[in-house]
Amino acid sequence: MDLLYFAWVRERIGLPRERIDTQAATVAELVDELRAREDRYAAAFADLSALRVALDQDLADFDAPLSGVREVAFFPPMTGG
């Protein structure tokens, strides 16, 4: 599965993207796995209310299932202008 990080999420983790293997069933479980990896992931995912997630380019909730998902993107809320 490809993980994409945008804006300050990318800055805290230090990567724009990575490919991982996971047994996580939901986005929340994936986030828990990532938090446990290193402090930089824990910092990036410390406050989920400040994050949005997209699965295969469709906005989703953190309780969304990951079955069949190829791409997960994490980013802060955006405002139009």
The 8 nearest C-alpha neighbors of each residue, nearest first, counted from 0:
[[1, 69, 19, 18, 70, 20, 2, 68],
 [2, 0, 18, 70, 17, 69, 71, 19],
 [1, 3, 71, 17, 16, 72, 70, 18],
 [4, 2, 16, 72, 15, 71, 73, 1],
 [3, 5, 9, 15, 73, 8, 16, 72],
 [4, 6, 74, 9, 8, 73, 7, 15],
 [7, 5, 8, 9, 74, 10, 75, 4],
 [8, 6, 10, 9, 11, 5, 75, 74],
 [9, 7, 11, 10, 43, 6, 5, 4],
 [10, 8, 4, 5, 12, 7, 15, 14],
 [9, 11, 7, 13, 8, 12, 6, 14],
 [12, 10, 8, 9, 13, 43, 39, 7],
 [13, 11, 39, 9, 10, 14, 40, 8],
 [12, 14, 10, 9, 11, 15, 39, 8],
 [15, 13, 16, 9, 12, 4, 10, 17],
 [14, 16, 4, 9, 3, 5, 13, 17],
 [17, 15, 3, 2, 14, 4, 1, 18],
 [16, 18, 2, 1, 19, 3, 14, 15],
 [17, 19, 1, 0, 2, 16, 20, 3],
 [20, 18, 0, 21, 1, 17, 2, 16],
 [19, 21, 0, 22, 18, 1, 23, 29],
 [22, 20, 23, 19, 29, 0, 32, 24],
 [21, 23, 24, 20, 29, 28, 25, 32],
 [24, 22, 28, 29, 21, 25, 65, 26],
 [23, 25, 65, 64, 22, 28, 66, 26],
 [26, 24, 64, 65, 28, 27, 63, 62],
 [25, 27, 61, 29, 28, 62, 63, 30],
 [28, 26, 30, 61, 25, 29, 62, 31],
 [29, 27, 31, 23, 25, 30, 26, 32],
 [30, 28, 26, 32, 23, 27, 31, 33],
 [29, 31, 33, 27, 32, 28, 34, 26],
 [30, 32, 28, 34, 29, 33, 27, 35],
 [33, 31, 29, 35, 30, 34, 28, 36],
 [32, 34, 30, 36, 35, 31, 40, 29],
 [35, 33, 41, 40, 31, 36, 32, 30],
 [34, 36, 32, 33, 37, 31, 41, 40],
 [37, 35, 33, 34, 32, 40, 38, 41],
 [38, 36, 39, 40, 35, 34, 41, 33],
 [37, 39, 41, 40, 42, 36, 34, 35],
 [38, 40, 42, 12, 41, 37, 11, 43],
 [41, 39, 34, 43, 42, 38, 37, 12],
 [40, 42, 34, 38, 44, 39, 43, 45],
 [43, 41, 39, 45, 40, 44, 38, 11],
 [44, 42, 40, 8, 41, 11, 45, 39],
 [43, 45, 41, 42, 46, 47, 40, 34],
 [44, 46, 42, 41, 43, 47, 34, 40],
 [47, 45, 48, 44, 49, 50, 43, 42],
 [48, 46, 50, 49, 44, 45, 51, 61],
 [47, 49, 46, 50, 51, 45, 75, 76],
 [50, 48, 47, 46, 75, 76, 51, 74],
 [51, 49, 75, 47, 48, 74, 76, 73],
 [50, 52, 74, 75, 73, 76, 53, 49],
 [51, 53, 73, 72, 59, 58, 74, 60],
 [52, 54, 58, 57, 72, 56, 59, 71],
 [55, 53, 71, 57, 56, 70, 59, 58],
 [54, 56, 70, 57, 69, 53, 71, 68],
 [57, 55, 53, 54, 58, 70, 72, 71],
 [58, 56, 53, 54, 55, 59, 52, 71],
 [59, 57, 53, 52, 54, 56, 60, 51],
 [60, 58, 53, 52, 57, 63, 54, 61],
 [61, 59, 63, 62, 52, 58, 26, 51],
 [60, 62, 26, 27, 63, 59, 25, 52],
 [61, 63, 60, 25, 27, 26, 64, 59],
 [64, 62, 60, 25, 61, 26, 59, 65],
 [65, 63, 25, 24, 66, 62, 26, 68],
 [64, 66, 25, 68, 24, 67, 26, 63],
 [67, 65, 68, 64, 24, 25, 69, 23],
 [66, 68, 65, 69, 64, 0, 70, 55],
 [69, 67, 65, 66, 70, 55, 54, 0],
 [68, 70, 0, 1, 55, 67, 71, 54],
 [71, 69, 1, 55, 0, 54, 68, 2],
 [72, 70, 54, 2, 53, 3, 1, 55],
 [73, 71, 3, 53, 52, 2, 4, 70],
 [72, 74, 52, 4, 51, 3, 5, 50],
 [73, 75, 5, 51, 50, 4, 8, 52],
 [76, 74, 50, 51, 49, 77, 6, 73],
 [77, 75, 51, 50, 74, 78, 49, 52],
 [78, 76, 75, 79, 74, 51, 80, 50],
 [77, 79, 80, 76, 75, 74, 51, 49],
 [80, 78, 77, 76, 75, 74, 51, 6],
 [79, 78, 77, 76, 75, 6, 74, 5]]
